[in-house]
Amino acid sequence: MSRKITLKSSDGELFEVDEAVALQSETMIEADNILTLPNVTSEILAKVIEYCKMHVESPEADDRAAADELNRWDLDFINLPDTTLLDLIRAAHHLKIKGLVDLACSKVADRIKGKTAEQIREYFNI
C-alpha cells in the first residue's frame, strides 16, 4: 500500500493523493501530514492532481504510441479558459511540477503570439 499525501486547498477542501502522484511535485513529496496550499483553489488543485495522475498512470515514454496518446491528452487537458490557465501556472510553479509549468506556459505563449504589446498587457491585466 502506497503512502498517501493530503493536500488542502485555499477553500478548505482536502485531497488525498498517492505518493506516486505526489512524486510529480517537489513540494508535495516534502509534506509529512497535510500540505496546505493557501493560494490554490480546489478547482485548480483538482486540475493539478488530474495532470499528475495521468502522467503517473501513462505507460513508459519509450512506447511511441503511448507517448503520442499522452501528448494528445495534454493538448486537450490544457485547453482551458485564460484565468484558469494562469491560475494553473501559478499552482504548478508553486508545487514545482515542471512538466505542467512547461505545458501551460507553452499554451499561454501560443495565445499571445502575434499580439501587440498593448494586447499582451491587456491579456495579463497589467
C-alpha positions in Angstrom: 0.0 0.0 0.0 1.5 3.3 -1.0 1.9 6.3 1.3 -0.8 9.0 1.0 -0.3 12.8 1.0 -3.2 15.1 1.9 -3.4 18.4 0.2 -5.6 21.2 1.5 -6.8 23.9 -1.0 -7.3 27.6 -0.1 -11.0 27.0 0.2 -10.5 24.2 2.7 -11.1 21.1 0.5 -8.9 18.1 1.2 -7.4 15.9 -1.5 -5.7 12.6 -0.7 -3.2 11.5 -3.3 -0.9 8.5 -3.7 2.8 9.1 -3.1 3.4 8.2 -6.8 1.2 11.2 -7.8 3.0 13.4 -5.2 6.3 12.5 -6.7 5.4 14.6 -9.7 5.9 17.6 -7.4 9.0 18.5 -5.4 6.8 20.4 -3.0 4.1 17.7 -2.4 6.6 14.9 -1.7 8.1 17.0 1.1 4.8 17.0 3.0 4.7 15.0 6.2 1.0 15.2 7.0 -1.2 17.8 5.4 0.2 20.3 2.8 -1.9 23.5 2.9 -1.9 25.5 -0.3 -3.1 28.9 0.6 -3.2 30.3 -2.9 -4.6 27.3 -4.8 -8.4 26.8 -5.0 -9.9 23.3 -5.1 -10.8 23.8 -8.8 -7.2 24.4 -9.7 -5.8 21.7 -7.3 -8.2 19.2 -8.9 -6.7 20.0 -12.3 -3.2 19.7 -11.0 -3.9 16.3 -9.5 -5.6 15.2 -12.7 -2.5 16.1 -14.7 -0.2 14.4 -12.2 -2.3 11.2 -12.1 -2.4 11.0 -15.9 1.4 11.3 -16.1 1.9 8.7 -13.4 -0.5 6.2 -14.9 0.6 6.6 -18.5 2.8 3.8 -20.0 6.5 4.3 -20.3 7.7 7.2 -22.5 9.7 4.8 -24.8 6.4 3.5 -26.1 5.9 5.8 -29.1 2.1 5.2 -29.3 1.7 5.8 -25.6 3.8 9.0 -25.8 1.7 10.3 -28.7 -1.5 9.5 -26.8 -0.2 11.3 -23.7 0.7 14.3 -25.9 -2.8 14.4 -27.3 -4.3 14.2 -23.8 -2.0 17.1 -22.7 -3.2 19.2 -25.6 -6.8 18.6 -24.7 -6.3 19.0 -21.0 -4.6 22.4 -21.3 -7.3 23.9 -23.5 -8.6 26.0 -20.6 -10.1 29.5 -20.2 -7.4 32.1 -19.7 -8.0 32.8 -16.0 -7.9 29.0 -15.2 -4.8 28.6 -17.3 -3.0 31.4 -15.4 -4.1 30.1 -12.1 -2.8 26.6 -13.1 0.6 28.1 -14.0 0.9 29.7 -10.6 -0.1 26.5 -8.8 2.2 24.3 -10.9 5.1 26.7 -10.3 4.4 26.7 -6.5 4.3 22.9 -6.5 7.3 22.6 -8.7 5.7 20.5 -11.4 8.0 21.3 -14.3 6.1 19.4 -17.0 2.8 21.2 -16.1 4.5 24.6 -15.9 6.1 24.0 -19.4 2.8 22.8 -20.9 0.7 25.7 -19.5 3.4 28.3 -20.4 3.6 27.0 -23.9 -0.2 27.4 -24.2 0.0 31.0 -23.0 2.8 31.7 -25.5 0.6 30.3 -28.3 -2.2 32.6 -27.2 -0.1 35.8 -27.1 1.9 35.0 -30.2 1.4 37.8 -32.8 -0.3 40.2 -30.3 0.8 43.8 -29.8 2.4 44.9 -26.5 -0.9 46.5 -25.6 -2.8 43.3 -26.3 -0.4 41.3 -24.2 -0.7 43.8 -21.3 -4.4 43.5 -21.5 -4.2 39.7 -21.5 -2.2 39.7 -18.3 -4.2 42.7 -16.8 -1.1 44.8 -16.4 
